[in-house]
Every structure is written in structure tokens, then in C-alpha cells.
């Protein structure tokens, strides 16, 4: 089992940057593919970025490609999302998620494919 706790975010000006972190507890973190999702009230949760179990592969939603970077530190049981050139449209609650897997290179894109979720952290980008 994996427990996830997000931190970071808050209020950021358009064009600015912020970094989200997700601390994981549990022995299966290094055996988990990770994902970042976001959700705006009244809308479906959407994929933002994914990272394979080994960290060797990443994938980004088109809306954040070139602006966001996902990374992980398996020694510290953390995954991070660096968010640059933020836009008001990036405002949402951001969630990290984990999927236990034996695949070192796979990434998953749908919320239903993930096993564990953090509680979410709010990012608000002001124009």
C-alpha cells in the first residue's frame, strides 16, 4: 500500500512558477508508476503528467508540455511537478497518484488506472 501527501501550490501570478511535491510512504513506491492529475470543480479529473516506475519515461498532456516537468526520487520516496509559465487555465486542485506495476517503462493516463491518490493541493494562478 502507498500513502500519498501532496504539498506546494497556493496562489501564483500568471507567468510564474511553482513546484508541487508528493511524499509517499509504503514499501511499494519504487514499484509504482506515478501520475499527476488536476481537477476543476464541476469537471472531470484530467491527466497532467505521468512517470514510469523507473523514472526513465515521462509523458505530458499537450496543455502542459514544455512548461511542466515531472520527476521522482525513489531514494526519498518523492515525486515532484515543476510548473513554469503558469496560466490562469492551470488553476485546479492537483493530485498525485500511484499505480503498482511490474513494468519499468509503462505510463498510465486514466484516473481509473491508478490505485492510490493523495488528498490534493490547490493551485490558483491569478491573471
DOKOL-275240 format. One record per residue: residue number from 1; residue in three letters; x negated, y, z of N, C-alpha, C, O, CB in turn. Coordinates in nm, 2 decimals. Glycine has a CB too. Example, Ala and Ser with C-alpha at 12.3 -4.5 7.8 and 13.67 -1.06 7.14 Angstrom:
BEGIN
(rec 1, 'ALA', (-1.32, -0.57, 0.78), (-1.23, -0.45, 0.78), (-1.32, -0.33, 0.78), (-1.42, -0.33, 0.85), (-1.13, -0.45, 0.90))
(rec 2, 'SER', (-1.28, -0.22, 0.71), (-1.37, -0.11, 0.71), (-1.29, 0.00, 0.79), (-1.34, 0.11, 0.80), (-1.41, -0.06, 0.57))
END
This chain:
BEGIN
(rec 1, 'UNK', (-0.08, -0.12, 0.00), (0.00, 0.00, 0.00), (-0.09, 0.12, 0.00), (-0.20, 0.12, 0.05), (0.09, 0.00, 0.12))
(rec 2, 'UNK', (-0.04, 0.23, -0.06), (-0.11, 0.36, -0.07), (-0.02, 0.47, -0.02), (0.10, 0.48, -0.06), (-0.16, 0.38, -0.22))
(rec 3, 'UNK', (-0.07, 0.55, 0.07), (0.00, 0.67, 0.11), (-0.07, 0.79, 0.05), (-0.20, 0.80, 0.05), (0.00, 0.68, 0.27))
(rec 4, 'UNK', (0.01, 0.88, 0.00), (-0.05, 1.00, -0.08), (0.00, 1.13, -0.01), (0.12, 1.14, 0.02), (-0.01, 0.99, -0.22))
(rec 5, 'UNK', (-0.10, 1.22, 0.00), (-0.06, 1.35, 0.06), (-0.13, 1.46, -0.03), (-0.25, 1.47, -0.04), (-0.11, 1.36, 0.21))
(rec 6, 'UNK', (-0.04, 1.54, -0.09), (-0.09, 1.65, -0.18), (-0.12, 1.77, -0.09), (-0.06, 1.80, 0.01), (0.01, 1.68, -0.29))
(rec 7, 'UNK', (-0.21, 1.85, -0.14), (-0.24, 1.98, -0.08), (-0.29, 2.08, -0.19), (-0.32, 2.04, -0.30), (-0.35, 1.97, 0.03))
(rec 8, 'UNK', (-0.29, 2.21, -0.16), (-0.32, 2.31, -0.26), (-0.20, 2.37, -0.31), (-0.09, 2.35, -0.26), (-0.41, 2.25, -0.37))
(rec 9, 'UNK', (-0.21, 2.44, -0.42), (-0.09, 2.51, -0.48), (-0.07, 2.64, -0.41), (-0.16, 2.71, -0.37), (0.03, 2.42, -0.47))
(rec 10, 'UNK', (0.06, 2.68, -0.40), (0.10, 2.81, -0.35), (0.13, 2.90, -0.46), (0.17, 2.87, -0.57), (-0.01, 2.86, -0.26))
(rec 11, 'UNK', (0.12, 3.03, -0.43), (0.15, 3.14, -0.53), (0.02, 3.18, -0.60), (-0.08, 3.21, -0.54), (0.22, 3.26, -0.45))
(rec 12, 'UNK', (0.03, 3.18, -0.73), (-0.08, 3.22, -0.82), (-0.03, 3.32, -0.92), (0.08, 3.30, -0.97), (-0.15, 3.09, -0.88))
(rec 13, 'UNK', (-0.12, 3.41, -0.96), (-0.08, 3.50, -1.07), (-0.10, 3.43, -1.20), (-0.19, 3.35, -1.22), (-0.17, 3.63, -1.06))
(rec 14, 'UNK', (-0.03, 3.47, -1.30), (-0.04, 3.42, -1.43), (-0.18, 3.45, -1.48), (-0.24, 3.56, -1.46), (0.06, 3.49, -1.53))
(rec 15, 'UNK', (-0.24, 3.35, -1.54), (-0.38, 3.36, -1.59), (-0.48, 3.31, -1.49), (-0.60, 3.29, -1.52), (-0.41, 3.50, -1.62))
(rec 16, 'UNK', (-0.43, 3.29, -1.37), (-0.52, 3.24, -1.26), (-0.54, 3.09, -1.25), (-0.49, 3.02, -1.34), (-0.47, 3.29, -1.13))
(rec 17, 'UNK', (-0.61, 3.05, -1.15), (-0.64, 2.91, -1.13), (-0.60, 2.86, -0.99), (-0.60, 2.94, -0.90), (-0.78, 2.88, -1.16))
(rec 18, 'UNK', (-0.58, 2.73, -0.98), (-0.57, 2.67, -0.85), (-0.60, 2.52, -0.86), (-0.61, 2.47, -0.98), (-0.43, 2.69, -0.79))
(rec 19, 'UNK', (-0.63, 2.46, -0.75), (-0.67, 2.32, -0.75), (-0.58, 2.25, -0.66), (-0.57, 2.28, -0.54), (-0.82, 2.30, -0.72))
(rec 20, 'UNK', (-0.52, 2.14, -0.71), (-0.44, 2.05, -0.62), (-0.53, 1.93, -0.59), (-0.60, 1.88, -0.67), (-0.31, 2.01, -0.69))
(rec 21, 'UNK', (-0.51, 1.88, -0.46), (-0.58, 1.76, -0.42), (-0.47, 1.66, -0.37), (-0.37, 1.70, -0.32), (-0.68, 1.79, -0.31))
(rec 22, 'UNK', (-0.51, 1.54, -0.38), (-0.42, 1.43, -0.34), (-0.51, 1.33, -0.26), (-0.60, 1.27, -0.32), (-0.34, 1.36, -0.45))
(rec 23, 'UNK', (-0.49, 1.32, -0.13), (-0.56, 1.23, -0.05), (-0.49, 1.10, -0.03), (-0.37, 1.10, 0.00), (-0.59, 1.30, 0.09))
(rec 24, 'UNK', (-0.56, 1.00, -0.05), (-0.49, 0.86, -0.05), (-0.55, 0.78, 0.07), (-0.67, 0.78, 0.10), (-0.51, 0.79, -0.18))
(rec 25, 'UNK', (-0.46, 0.71, 0.13), (-0.50, 0.62, 0.23), (-0.46, 0.48, 0.19), (-0.36, 0.47, 0.12), (-0.45, 0.66, 0.38))
(rec 26, 'UNK', (-0.53, 0.38, 0.24), (-0.49, 0.25, 0.19), (-0.60, 0.19, 0.11), (-0.68, 0.26, 0.04), (-0.36, 0.25, 0.11))
(rec 27, 'UNK', (-0.62, 0.06, 0.11), (-0.73, -0.01, 0.05), (-0.72, -0.02, -0.10), (-0.81, -0.07, -0.16), (-0.75, -0.14, 0.11))
(rec 28, 'UNK', (-0.60, 0.01, -0.15), (-0.58, -0.02, -0.30), (-0.60, 0.11, -0.38), (-0.58, 0.10, -0.50), (-0.45, -0.07, -0.32))
(rec 29, 'UNK', (-0.65, 0.22, -0.33), (-0.66, 0.34, -0.41), (-0.75, 0.32, -0.52), (-0.72, 0.36, -0.64), (-0.72, 0.45, -0.32))
(rec 30, 'UNK', (-0.87, 0.25, -0.50), (-0.96, 0.23, -0.61), (-0.91, 0.13, -0.71), (-0.97, 0.12, -0.82), (-1.10, 0.19, -0.56))
(rec 31, 'UNK', (-0.81, 0.06, -0.68), (-0.74, -0.03, -0.78), (-0.62, 0.03, -0.84), (-0.53, -0.04, -0.89), (-0.71, -0.16, -0.71))
(rec 32, 'UNK', (-0.60, 0.16, -0.83), (-0.48, 0.22, -0.87), (-0.51, 0.33, -0.98), (-0.60, 0.41, -0.97), (-0.41, 0.29, -0.76))
(rec 33, 'UNK', (-0.43, 0.32, -1.09), (-0.42, 0.43, -1.18), (-0.35, 0.54, -1.12), (-0.25, 0.52, -1.04), (-0.36, 0.39, -1.32))
(rec 34, 'UNK', (-0.38, 0.67, -1.15), (-0.32, 0.78, -1.08), (-0.25, 0.87, -1.18), (-0.29, 0.88, -1.30), (-0.42, 0.86, -1.00))
(rec 35, 'UNK', (-0.15, 0.94, -1.14), (-0.09, 1.04, -1.23), (-0.04, 1.16, -1.15), (-0.02, 1.16, -1.03), (0.04, 0.97, -1.29))
(rec 36, 'UNK', (-0.03, 1.27, -1.22), (0.02, 1.39, -1.17), (0.15, 1.42, -1.25), (0.15, 1.42, -1.37), (-0.08, 1.51, -1.18))
(rec 37, 'UNK', (0.25, 1.46, -1.18), (0.38, 1.49, -1.24), (0.43, 1.62, -1.18), (0.38, 1.67, -1.08), (0.49, 1.38, -1.22))
(rec 38, 'UNK', (0.53, 1.68, -1.24), (0.58, 1.80, -1.19), (0.73, 1.80, -1.21), (0.78, 1.74, -1.31), (0.52, 1.93, -1.25))
(rec 39, 'UNK', (0.80, 1.88, -1.13), (0.95, 1.88, -1.14), (1.00, 2.02, -1.10), (0.96, 2.07, -1.00), (1.01, 1.77, -1.05))
(rec 40, 'UNK', (1.09, 2.07, -1.18), (1.16, 2.19, -1.15), (1.30, 2.15, -1.11), (1.36, 2.06, -1.17), (1.16, 2.29, -1.28))
(rec 41, 'UNK', (1.35, 2.22, -1.02), (1.49, 2.19, -0.97), (1.59, 2.18, -1.08), (1.60, 2.27, -1.17), (1.53, 2.30, -0.87))
(rec 42, 'UNK', (1.66, 2.07, -1.09), (1.76, 2.05, -1.19), (1.71, 1.99, -1.31), (1.79, 1.96, -1.41), (1.82, 2.18, -1.22))
(rec 43, 'UNK', (1.58, 1.96, -1.32), (1.52, 1.90, -1.44), (1.45, 1.77, -1.40), (1.43, 1.74, -1.28), (1.42, 1.99, -1.50))
(rec 44, 'UNK', (1.43, 1.69, -1.50), (1.36, 1.56, -1.47), (1.21, 1.58, -1.44), (1.15, 1.68, -1.48), (1.38, 1.47, -1.60))
(rec 45, 'UNK', (1.16, 1.48, -1.37), (1.02, 1.49, -1.33), (0.94, 1.46, -1.46), (0.97, 1.36, -1.54), (0.98, 1.38, -1.22))
(rec 46, 'UNK', (0.84, 1.54, -1.49), (0.77, 1.52, -1.61), (0.62, 1.49, -1.59), (0.56, 1.54, -1.49), (0.78, 1.65, -1.70))
(rec 47, 'UNK', (0.56, 1.42, -1.68), (0.42, 1.38, -1.67), (0.34, 1.50, -1.70), (0.36, 1.58, -1.79), (0.39, 1.27, -1.78))
(rec 48, 'UNK', (0.23, 1.51, -1.63), (0.13, 1.62, -1.65), (0.00, 1.57, -1.69), (-0.06, 1.61, -1.79), (0.12, 1.71, -1.52))
(rec 49, 'UNK', (-0.05, 1.47, -1.61), (-0.19, 1.42, -1.64), (-0.20, 1.28, -1.58), (-0.14, 1.25, -1.48), (-0.30, 1.51, -1.59))
(rec 50, 'UNK', (-0.28, 1.20, -1.64), (-0.30, 1.06, -1.59), (-0.45, 1.03, -1.59), (-0.52, 1.08, -1.67), (-0.22, 0.96, -1.67))
(rec 51, 'UNK', (-0.48, 0.94, -1.51), (-0.62, 0.90, -1.49), (-0.63, 0.75, -1.46), (-0.55, 0.70, -1.38), (-0.69, 0.98, -1.37))
(rec 52, 'UNK', (-0.71, 0.68, -1.54), (-0.72, 0.54, -1.52), (-0.79, 0.50, -1.39), (-0.84, 0.58, -1.32), (-0.80, 0.48, -1.64))
(rec 53, 'UNK', (-0.78, 0.38, -1.36), (-0.83, 0.33, -1.23), (-0.98, 0.36, -1.22), (-1.03, 0.40, -1.11), (-0.81, 0.18, -1.22))
(rec 54, 'UNK', (-1.05, 0.34, -1.32), (-1.20, 0.36, -1.32), (-1.23, 0.51, -1.33), (-1.35, 0.55, -1.30), (-1.27, 0.28, -1.43))
(rec 55, 'UNK', (-1.14, 0.59, -1.37), (-1.17, 0.73, -1.40), (-1.22, 0.76, -1.53), (-1.25, 0.87, -1.57), (-1.26, 0.78, -1.29))
(rec 56, 'UNK', (-1.24, 0.65, -1.61), (-1.31, 0.67, -1.74), (-1.21, 0.73, -1.85), (-1.26, 0.78, -1.95), (-1.36, 0.54, -1.79))
(rec 57, 'UNK', (-1.08, 0.72, -1.83), (-0.99, 0.77, -1.92), (-0.89, 0.86, -1.86), (-0.85, 0.85, -1.74), (-0.91, 0.65, -1.99))
(rec 58, 'UNK', (-0.86, 0.97, -1.93), (-0.76, 1.07, -1.89), (-0.67, 1.09, -2.00), (-0.70, 1.07, -2.12), (-0.83, 1.20, -1.84))
(rec 59, 'UNK', (-0.55, 1.15, -1.97), (-0.45, 1.19, -2.07), (-0.37, 1.30, -2.02), (-0.34, 1.30, -1.90), (-0.36, 1.06, -2.11))
(rec 60, 'UNK', (-0.34, 1.39, -2.10), (-0.27, 1.51, -2.06), (-0.14, 1.54, -2.14), (-0.14, 1.50, -2.26), (-0.36, 1.63, -2.07))
(rec 61, 'UNK', (-0.04, 1.59, -2.08), (0.07, 1.64, -2.16), (0.02, 1.76, -2.25), (-0.07, 1.83, -2.21), (0.19, 1.69, -2.06))
(rec 62, 'UNK', (0.09, 1.77, -2.36), (0.05, 1.87, -2.46), (0.05, 2.01, -2.40), (-0.02, 2.10, -2.43), (0.14, 1.87, -2.58))
(rec 63, 'UNK', (0.15, 2.03, -2.31), (0.17, 2.16, -2.25), (0.06, 2.21, -2.16), (0.04, 2.33, -2.13), (0.30, 2.16, -2.17))
(rec 64, 'UNK', (-0.03, 2.11, -2.11), (-0.13, 2.15, -2.02), (-0.27, 2.12, -2.08), (-0.37, 2.15, -2.01), (-0.12, 2.08, -1.89))
(rec 65, 'UNK', (-0.28, 2.05, -2.19), (-0.40, 2.01, -2.25), (-0.49, 2.13, -2.27), (-0.45, 2.24, -2.32), (-0.38, 1.94, -2.38))
(rec 66, 'UNK', (-0.62, 2.12, -2.23), (-0.71, 2.23, -2.24), (-0.71, 2.33, -2.13), (-0.80, 2.41, -2.12), (-0.68, 2.30, -2.37))
(rec 67, 'UNK', (-0.61, 2.32, -2.04), (-0.60, 2.41, -1.92), (-0.62, 2.33, -1.79), (-0.67, 2.39, -1.70), (-0.47, 2.48, -1.93))
(rec 68, 'UNK', (-0.57, 2.21, -1.79), (-0.58, 2.13, -1.66), (-0.68, 2.02, -1.68), (-0.70, 1.97, -1.79), (-0.44, 2.07, -1.63))
(rec 69, 'UNK', (-0.74, 1.98, -1.57), (-0.84, 1.87, -1.57), (-0.81, 1.79, -1.44), (-0.80, 1.84, -1.33), (-0.98, 1.93, -1.56))
(rec 70, 'UNK', (-0.80, 1.66, -1.47), (-0.77, 1.56, -1.36), (-0.90, 1.48, -1.33), (-0.98, 1.45, -1.43), (-0.66, 1.47, -1.39))
(rec 71, 'UNK', (-0.93, 1.46, -1.21), (-1.05, 1.38, -1.17), (-1.02, 1.30, -1.04), (-0.92, 1.33, -0.97), (-1.17, 1.48, -1.15))
(rec 72, 'UNK', (-1.11, 1.21, -1.02), (-1.09, 1.13, -0.90), (-1.23, 1.10, -0.84), (-1.33, 1.10, -0.90), (-1.01, 1.00, -0.92))
(rec 73, 'UNK', (-1.22, 1.08, -0.70), (-1.34, 1.04, -0.63), (-1.30, 0.92, -0.55), (-1.24, 0.93, -0.44), (-1.40, 1.16, -0.54))
(rec 74, 'UNK', (-1.34, 0.80, -0.60), (-1.30, 0.68, -0.53), (-1.37, 0.66, -0.40), (-1.31, 0.59, -0.31), (-1.32, 0.56, -0.62))
(rec 75, 'UNK', (-1.48, 0.72, -0.38), (-1.55, 0.71, -0.26), (-1.48, 0.79, -0.15), (-1.49, 0.75, -0.03), (-1.70, 0.76, -0.27))
(rec 76, 'UNK', (-1.41, 0.89, -0.19), (-1.34, 0.98, -0.09), (-1.19, 0.96, -0.10), (-1.12, 1.02, -0.02), (-1.37, 1.12, -0.12))
(rec 77, 'UNK', (-1.15, 0.87, -0.18), (-1.00, 0.84, -0.19), (-0.92, 0.97, -0.23), (-0.82, 0.99, -0.16), (-0.95, 0.78, -0.07))
(rec 78, 'UNK', (-0.97, 1.04, -0.32), (-0.90, 1.16, -0.36), (-0.89, 1.17, -0.51), (-0.97, 1.12, -0.59), (-0.97, 1.29, -0.30))
(rec 79, 'UNK', (-0.78, 1.24, -0.55), (-0.77, 1.27, -0.69), (-0.73, 1.42, -0.70), (-0.65, 1.47, -0.61), (-0.66, 1.18, -0.76))
(rec 80, 'UNK', (-0.78, 1.49, -0.79), (-0.76, 1.64, -0.80), (-0.71, 1.68, -0.93), (-0.72, 1.61, -1.03), (-0.89, 1.71, -0.77))
(rec 81, 'UNK', (-0.64, 1.79, -0.93), (-0.59, 1.85, -1.06), (-0.63, 2.00, -1.06), (-0.58, 2.08, -0.99), (-0.44, 1.84, -1.07))
(rec 82, 'UNK', (-0.73, 2.03, -1.14), (-0.77, 2.17, -1.16), (-0.69, 2.23, -1.26), (-0.67, 2.18, -1.38), (-0.92, 2.17, -1.20))
(rec 83, 'UNK', (-0.63, 2.34, -1.23), (-0.53, 2.41, -1.31), (-0.58, 2.55, -1.34), (-0.59, 2.63, -1.26), (-0.39, 2.41, -1.25))
(rec 84, 'UNK', (-0.61, 2.57, -1.47), (-0.66, 2.70, -1.51), (-0.56, 2.77, -1.61), (-0.47, 2.70, -1.66), (-0.80, 2.69, -1.58))
(rec 85, 'UNK', (-0.58, 2.90, -1.63), (-0.49, 2.97, -1.73), (-0.35, 2.95, -1.70), (-0.27, 2.92, -1.79), (-0.53, 2.94, -1.87))
(rec 86, 'UNK', (-0.31, 2.96, -1.58), (-0.17, 2.92, -1.54), (-0.07, 3.02, -1.60), (-0.09, 3.14, -1.62), (-0.16, 2.92, -1.39))
(rec 87, 'UNK', (0.04, 2.96, -1.63), (0.15, 3.03, -1.69), (0.28, 3.02, -1.60), (0.29, 2.92, -1.53), (0.19, 2.98, -1.84))
(rec 88, 'UNK', (0.37, 3.11, -1.61), (0.49, 3.10, -1.53), (0.56, 2.97, -1.55), (0.63, 2.92, -1.46), (0.59, 3.22, -1.55))
(rec 89, 'UNK', (0.55, 2.92, -1.67), (0.62, 2.79, -1.70), (0.56, 2.67, -1.63), (0.62, 2.56, -1.62), (0.61, 2.76, -1.85))
(rec 90, 'UNK', (0.44, 2.69, -1.57), (0.38, 2.58, -1.49), (0.43, 2.58, -1.35), (0.40, 2.48, -1.27), (0.23, 2.61, -1.48))
(rec 91, 'UNK', (0.52, 2.67, -1.31), (0.58, 2.67, -1.18), (0.66, 2.54, -1.16), (0.75, 2.52, -1.24), (0.66, 2.80, -1.15))
(rec 92, 'UNK', (0.64, 2.47, -1.05), (0.71, 2.35, -1.02), (0.66, 2.29, -0.89), (0.56, 2.34, -0.83), (0.69, 2.25, -1.14))
(rec 93, 'UNK', (0.72, 2.18, -0.85), (0.67, 2.10, -0.74), (0.58, 1.99, -0.81), (0.63, 1.92, -0.90), (0.78, 2.04, -0.65))
(rec 94, 'UNK', (0.46, 1.98, -0.77), (0.37, 1.89, -0.83), (0.35, 1.77, -0.74), (0.33, 1.78, -0.61), (0.23, 1.95, -0.85))
(rec 95, 'UNK', (0.36, 1.65, -0.80), (0.35, 1.52, -0.73), (0.23, 1.44, -0.78), (0.21, 1.44, -0.90), (0.48, 1.44, -0.74))
(rec 96, 'UNK', (0.16, 1.38, -0.69), (0.06, 1.27, -0.74), (0.13, 1.14, -0.71), (0.21, 1.12, -0.63), (-0.07, 1.28, -0.66))
(rec 97, 'UNK', (0.09, 1.04, -0.80), (0.15, 0.91, -0.79), (0.04, 0.81, -0.82), (-0.06, 0.83, -0.89), (0.26, 0.90, -0.90))
(rec 98, 'UNK', (0.06, 0.69, -0.77), (-0.03, 0.58, -0.79), (0.04, 0.45, -0.83), (0.15, 0.42, -0.80), (-0.11, 0.55, -0.65))
(rec 99, 'UNK', (-0.03, 0.38, -0.92), (0.02, 0.25, -0.97), (-0.10, 0.15, -0.95), (-0.20, 0.16, -1.01), (0.06, 0.26, -1.12))
(rec 100, 'UNK', (-0.07, 0.05, -0.87), (-0.17, -0.06, -0.85), (-0.18, -0.13, -0.98), (-0.08, -0.17, -1.05), (-0.13, -0.15, -0.74))
(rec 101, 'UNK', (-0.31, -0.16, -1.03), (-0.33, -0.22, -1.16), (-0.46, -0.30, -1.16), (-0.56, -0.26, -1.09), (-0.32, -0.13, -1.27))
(rec 102, 'UNK', (-0.46, -0.40, -1.24), (-0.59, -0.47, -1.26), (-0.66, -0.42, -1.38), (-0.78, -0.45, -1.41), (-0.57, -0.62, -1.28))
(rec 103, 'UNK', (-0.60, -0.33, -1.45), (-0.66, -0.27, -1.57), (-0.74, -0.15, -1.54), (-0.70, -0.06, -1.47), (-0.55, -0.23, -1.68))
(rec 104, 'UNK', (-0.86, -0.15, -1.59), (-0.96, -0.04, -1.55), (-0.93, 0.08, -1.64), (-0.97, 0.19, -1.61), (-1.10, -0.09, -1.57))
(rec 105, 'UNK', (-0.87, 0.06, -1.76), (-0.86, 0.17, -1.85), (-0.72, 0.22, -1.89), (-0.70, 0.31, -1.97), (-0.92, 0.13, -1.98))
(rec 106, 'UNK', (-0.62, 0.16, -1.83), (-0.48, 0.20, -1.87), (-0.43, 0.32, -1.79), (-0.47, 0.35, -1.68), (-0.39, 0.08, -1.84))
(rec 107, 'UNK', (-0.34, 0.39, -1.86), (-0.27, 0.51, -1.80), (-0.13, 0.49, -1.83), (-0.08, 0.44, -1.93), (-0.33, 0.64, -1.86))
(rec 108, 'UNK', (-0.05, 0.53, -1.73), (0.10, 0.53, -1.74), (0.16, 0.67, -1.74), (0.10, 0.76, -1.68), (0.16, 0.44, -1.63))
(rec 109, 'UNK', (0.27, 0.68, -1.81), (0.32, 0.81, -1.83), (0.46, 0.84, -1.78), (0.51, 0.95, -1.77), (0.33, 0.84, -1.98))
(rec 110, 'UNK', (0.53, 0.73, -1.74), (0.67, 0.75, -1.69), (0.68, 0.73, -1.54), (0.61, 0.65, -1.48), (0.76, 0.64, -1.76))
(rec 111, 'UNK', (0.76, 0.82, -1.47), (0.77, 0.81, -1.33), (0.80, 0.67, -1.28), (0.75, 0.63, -1.17), (0.87, 0.91, -1.28))
(rec 112, 'UNK', (0.89, 0.60, -1.35), (0.93, 0.47, -1.30), (0.82, 0.37, -1.30), (0.83, 0.26, -1.24), (1.05, 0.42, -1.39))
(rec 113, 'UNK', (0.71, 0.40, -1.37), (0.60, 0.30, -1.38), (0.50, 0.31, -1.26), (0.41, 0.23, -1.25), (0.52, 0.33, -1.51))
(rec 114, 'UNK', (0.53, 0.41, -1.17), (0.44, 0.43, -1.06), (0.50, 0.37, -0.93), (0.62, 0.37, -0.91), (0.41, 0.58, -1.04))
(rec 115, 'UNK', (0.41, 0.33, -0.84), (0.46, 0.26, -0.72), (0.47, 0.35, -0.60), (0.56, 0.33, -0.52), (0.37, 0.14, -0.69))
(rec 116, 'UNK', (0.38, 0.45, -0.59), (0.37, 0.53, -0.47), (0.37, 0.68, -0.51), (0.31, 0.71, -0.62), (0.25, 0.49, -0.39))
(rec 117, 'UNK', (0.43, 0.76, -0.43), (0.44, 0.90, -0.45), (0.40, 0.98, -0.33), (0.43, 0.94, -0.21), (0.58, 0.94, -0.50))
(rec 118, 'UNK', (0.34, 1.10, -0.35), (0.33, 1.19, -0.24), (0.45, 1.27, -0.22), (0.55, 1.25, -0.29), (0.21, 1.28, -0.27))
(rec 119, 'UNK', (0.45, 1.36, -0.13), (0.57, 1.44, -0.10), (0.59, 1.56, -0.18), (0.69, 1.63, -0.19), (0.56, 1.48, 0.05))
(rec 120, 'UNK', (0.48, 1.60, -0.26), (0.49, 1.71, -0.35), (0.44, 1.84, -0.29), (0.44, 1.86, -0.17), (0.63, 1.73, -0.39))
(rec 121, 'UNK', (0.38, 1.93, -0.37), (0.34, 2.06, -0.33), (0.38, 2.16, -0.43), (0.38, 2.14, -0.55), (0.18, 2.06, -0.31))
(rec 122, 'UNK', (0.43, 2.27, -0.39), (0.49, 2.38, -0.47), (0.38, 2.46, -0.53), (0.28, 2.51, -0.46), (0.58, 2.46, -0.40))
(rec 123, 'UNK', (0.39, 2.48, -0.66), (0.30, 2.58, -0.73), (0.40, 2.68, -0.80), (0.48, 2.65, -0.87), (0.21, 2.51, -0.84))
(rec 124, 'UNK', (0.37, 2.81, -0.77), (0.45, 2.92, -0.82), (0.36, 3.01, -0.89), (0.27, 3.07, -0.83), (0.54, 2.99, -0.71))
(rec 125, 'UNK', (0.38, 3.04, -1.02), (0.30, 3.13, -1.10), (0.38, 3.25, -1.13), (0.48, 3.25, -1.19), (0.25, 3.06, -1.23))
(rec 126, 'UNK', (0.33, 3.36, -1.08), (0.40, 3.49, -1.10), (0.35, 3.56, -1.22), (0.23, 3.56, -1.26), (0.38, 3.58, -0.98))
(rec 127, 'UNK', (0.44, 3.62, -1.29), (0.40, 3.69, -1.42), (0.36, 3.84, -1.39), (0.33, 3.91, -1.49), (0.52, 3.69, -1.52))
END
